[in-house]
Amino acid sequence: MPELPEVETIVRELNRKVKGLKILDAWTDWAKMIRTHTLTNFVADIAGRKILRARRRAKYIIIDLSGGKSLIIHQKISGHLLYGKWIKNKYNANLQMYANAANKKNQKWIAAIPGPLRDDPYNRFIRFILFLSNGWMLGLSDLRRFGKVFLGDTGKIENINEIGKLGPEPLDPKFTFAKFKTMMAKRKGVVKKVLIDPFVIAGIGNIYSDEILWYAGIQPLRTAETLKESEIRKVYKYIKFVLKKAIVAKGDSQQDYRTLEGKFGNYQNMTKAYQLTGQKCQKRDGGMIKRIKVNNRSAHFCPVHQK
């Protein structure tokens, strides 16, 4: 699932690409993806609204629209938002006929521009499209159809799905060490589980929890209440360090995730623990990266410096 750095990358690209444009229409081949409206009502409510800005809350993409509405997209496990032009294979000769093509549910959308949107198989599962006033589109590629779309009042975002229950943003200046220390003191679970719990800290998942703990030298099965203050301080430090580093790298594309242009992020070339089972630890401490299960989730760590 795209985590905080991947979603933040998409949001920043949205603000560069689509801010100020209007939404003309919408399409989906999976009506259940839209959780707040029928497709007909969704289109009626969203058409003509201007995109004011994009922002992020945990792993949710929030697009604020004119008229006090916000579009919320949760990409889930295999989804990623893309910016491009697509045509139904029946209408390749005329890009302007996309509106008519949108009504043909059983046809496949094909990227109209050469490059990763067309050539990367992970970008080909277009399930949801927003048609924009500049002739381009926002499409959600989602192999497993787990993505979710919501439309609600901007001032009541906390009422959408689980958003109001989410924990603090780890890169928010208000997320201080004192606050983190207090939070950890109240937790009794293993530290890996605490880090990936969105109701404790927003936006961290399997990839970056492994990376944070590798840098901090903390074994993922350590329980939160056993951590010394110096260890909590290390975890806090590397939460911010790793997430910022991954945002600069535009996320991890080891699996489904791609940037808004359909390109790879670069963090998969920087990982220290995640999915490196059997490889030598990059601290050169003689350890080999080991994989274990923590509450049915994988955890990767070095048994030498993460004791």
C-alpha positions in Angstrom: 0.0 0.0 0.0 1.3 3.5 -0.8 2.5 5.0 2.5 3.0 8.6 3.6 6.0 9.4 1.2 4.2 8.0 -1.8 0.9 9.8 -1.1 2.8 13.1 -0.3 4.6 12.7 -3.7 1.3 12.4 -5.5 -0.2 15.4 -3.6 2.7 17.6 -4.5 2.5 16.6 -8.1 -1.2 17.3 -8.2 -0.7 20.8 -6.9 1.7 21.4 -9.8 -0.4 19.7 -12.5 -4.1 20.2 -11.8 -4.6 23.1 -9.4 -6.9 25.6 -10.9 -8.5 23.2 -13.4 -12.2 22.2 -13.5 -13.6 18.7 -13.3 -15.9 18.1 -16.3 -17.0 14.5 -15.8 -16.1 11.2 -14.1 -16.2 7.5 -15.0 -15.6 4.2 -13.2 -16.0 0.6 -14.0 -16.6 -0.3 -10.4 -19.4 1.8 -8.9 -18.7 0.5 -5.4 -15.5 2.4 -5.4 -17.4 5.6 -4.9 -18.5 5.2 -1.3 -20.7 8.3 -0.8 -22.7 8.6 -4.0 -24.0 6.7 -6.9 -22.0 7.4 -10.0 -24.8 9.6 -11.5 -25.1 11.7 -8.3 -21.3 11.8 -8.0 -20.9 13.2 -11.5 -23.8 15.7 -11.0 -22.2 16.9 -7.7 -18.6 17.2 -8.9 -19.0 18.5 -12.5 -17.9 22.1 -13.0 -16.1 22.4 -9.7 -12.6 24.0 -9.7 -9.7 22.2 -8.1 -8.4 24.6 -5.3 -5.6 22.5 -3.9 -4.5 19.0 -3.0 -3.4 17.9 0.5 -2.8 14.7 2.4 -4.1 13.2 5.6 -2.2 10.0 6.5 -2.6 7.8 3.3 -5.6 9.8 2.0 -5.4 12.2 -0.9 -7.7 15.1 -0.3 -8.6 17.4 -3.3 -10.4 20.6 -2.1 -12.9 21.8 -4.7 -14.9 25.0 -5.2 -18.2 25.3 -3.5 -17.0 23.8 -0.2 -16.6 20.2 -1.4 -13.6 17.8 -1.1 -12.8 14.7 -3.1 -11.0 12.1 -1.0 -9.1 9.2 -2.6 -7.7 6.3 -0.7 -5.5 4.3 -3.1 -5.4 1.2 -0.8 -3.1 -1.8 -1.6 -2.5 -1.6 -5.4 -3.9 1.8 -6.4 -2.1 4.8 -7.6 -3.3 8.0 -9.2 -2.1 9.0 -12.6 -2.2 12.1 -14.8 -2.5 11.6 -18.5 -4.7 11.0 -21.5 -6.6 7.8 -22.1 -8.8 6.6 -24.9 -11.1 3.7 -25.4 -9.5 1.3 -27.9 -12.5 1.8 -30.2 -11.9 5.5 -30.4 -8.1 5.7 -31.0 -8.7 8.0 -34.0 -10.2 10.8 -32.1 -9.1 11.9 -28.6 -12.0 14.3 -28.4 -14.5 11.5 -28.2 -13.5 10.4 -24.7 -16.8 11.6 -23.2 -18.8 9.2 -25.4 -16.3 6.5 -24.8 -16.8 6.8 -21.1 -20.2 5.3 -21.4 -18.8 2.0 -22.8 -18.1 0.0 -19.7 -16.8 -3.1 -21.4 -14.0 -1.4 -23.3 -10.5 -0.9 -22.0 -8.8 2.5 -21.5 -5.5 2.8 -23.4 -2.9 5.5 -22.7 -2.9 8.0 -25.6 0.7 9.2 -25.0 3.8 6.9 -25.4 5.7 6.3 -22.2 5.2 4.7 -18.8 1.5 5.2 -18.7 1.2 3.0 -21.8 4.2 0.7 -21.3 4.3 -0.1 -17.6 1.8 -2.9 -16.9 1.1 -1.6 -13.4 -0.4 1.6 -15.0 -2.9 -0.2 -17.2 -5.7 -1.0 -14.7 -7.7 2.2 -15.0 -10.8 1.9 -12.7 -11.7 5.6 -12.2 -11.2 8.7 -14.3 -11.8 12.4 -13.7 -12.0 14.4 -17.0 -10.3 17.8 -16.6 -10.9 21.2 -18.4 -7.5 21.2 -20.0 -8.3 17.9 -21.9 -6.2 15.8 -19.6 -7.4 13.3 -17.0 -6.7 11.9 -13.6 -7.0 8.1 -13.6 -6.7 5.6 -10.8 -4.9 2.4 -11.8 -5.9 -0.3 -9.3 -5.2 -3.9 -10.0 -7.2 -5.3 -7.1 -10.1 -2.8 -7.1 -9.6 -1.9 -3.4 -9.4 1.8 -3.9 -12.0 4.1 -2.4 -13.4 7.5 -3.5 -15.4 9.8 -1.3 -17.0 13.2 -1.8 -18.0 15.4 1.1 -18.1 18.8 2.7 -14.6 20.3 3.1 -15.4 21.4 6.6 -16.5 17.9 7.7 -13.6 15.8 6.4 -13.2 14.2 9.8 -16.6 12.5 9.2 -15.4 10.6 6.1 -14.5 7.0 6.7 -11.8 6.8 9.5 -10.2 10.2 8.9 -11.3 11.8 12.2 -9.9 8.9 14.2 -6.4 9.0 12.7 -3.3 9.7 14.8 -1.0 12.7 14.4 1.0 13.5 11.3 4.7 12.5 12.0 6.1 15.4 9.9 3.9 18.0 11.5 5.9 20.5 13.7 3.4 19.8 16.4 4.5 16.2 16.5 7.2 16.8 19.1 9.4 14.3 20.9 7.6 15.0 24.2 4.3 14.1 22.5 5.8 11.0 20.9 7.3 9.9 24.2 3.9 10.3 26.0 2.3 8.2 23.2 4.8 5.4 23.5 4.4 5.3 27.3 0.8 4.4 26.8 1.4 1.5 24.4 2.1 -2.1 25.3 2.3 -3.7 21.9 5.4 -4.5 19.9 7.0 -1.4 18.4 6.6 -2.5 14.8 2.8 -2.8 15.4 2.7 0.6 17.1 4.5 2.3 14.2 2.1 1.0 11.6 -1.1 1.7 13.6 -2.7 4.6 11.8 -4.7 5.5 14.9 -1.4 6.0 16.8 0.8 7.7 14.0 -0.6 8.5 10.6 0.9 7.2 7.4 3.6 4.7 8.3 3.3 1.2 7.0 5.4 -1.9 6.5 8.2 -0.3 4.3 9.0 2.7 6.5 8.5 1.0 9.9 11.2 -1.5 8.9 13.5 1.3 7.7 12.9 3.4 10.8 13.7 0.5 13.2 16.8 -0.5 11.2 18.3 3.1 11.5 17.3 3.3 15.2 18.7 -0.1 16.0 15.5 -1.4 17.5 14.3 -5.0 17.1 10.7 -5.0 15.7 9.5 -7.4 18.4 10.6 -5.1 21.2 7.5 -3.9 23.1 7.0 -0.2 23.3 6.9 -0.1 27.1 10.5 -1.6 27.3 12.1 1.2 25.3 14.4 3.5 27.1 14.1 7.2 26.6 17.3 7.2 24.5 15.8 4.5 22.2 12.5 6.4 21.9 14.5 9.4 20.9 16.2 7.4 18.2 12.9 6.1 16.8 11.5 9.6 16.8 14.5 11.0 15.0 14.5 8.4 12.3 10.7 8.6 11.7 11.3 12.1 10.4 14.6 11.3 8.7 13.3 8.2 6.8 10.0 9.8 5.7 11.7 13.0 4.5 14.4 10.9 2.6 11.7 8.8 1.0 9.7 11.9 -0.1 12.8 13.4 -1.8 13.2 10.0 -3.5 9.5 10.2 -4.6 8.5 7.0 -2.8 9.2 3.3 -3.2 8.2 1.6 -6.4 9.3 -1.9 -5.6 5.7 -3.1 -6.1 2.6 -1.3 -7.5 3.2 2.3 -6.7 4.1 4.9 -9.4 4.3 8.7 -9.5 1.5 10.8 -11.0 3.3 10.5 -14.4 3.5 6.8 -14.1 7.2 6.7 -13.3 9.1 4.8 -10.7 10.0 6.4 -7.4 13.6 5.8 -6.2 13.4 4.7 -2.5 13.5 1.0 -3.4 17.2 1.6 -4.3 17.9 3.0 -0.9 16.3 0.5 1.4 18.3 -0.8 4.4 16.0 -3.6 5.6 12.6 -3.9 3.8 12.5 -6.9 1.4 16.3 -7.5 1.7 16.0 -10.9 3.4 19.3 -12.8 3.3 21.4 -9.9 2.3 24.3 -8.5 4.3 23.4 -5.7 6.7 24.6 -2.4 5.2 26.1 -1.5 8.6 28.7 -4.1 7.9 28.2 -5.6 11.3 28.2 -9.2 10.1 24.5 -9.5 10.3 22.2 -10.8 7.6 18.8 -9.2 7.1 16.1 -11.5 8.6 12.4 -11.7 7.9 9.8 -12.5 10.6 6.1 -12.2 11.0 4.6 -9.6 13.3 0.8 -9.9 13.6 0.6 -11.4 10.1 2.8 -8.7 8.7 6.4 -9.0 7.5 9.2 -7.4 9.4 12.8 -7.2 8.2 15.7 -6.4 10.5 19.3 -7.1 11.3 19.7 -9.5 14.2 23.1 -8.1 15.1 22.5 -4.4 15.6 18.7 -4.7 16.2 18.8 -7.0 19.2 
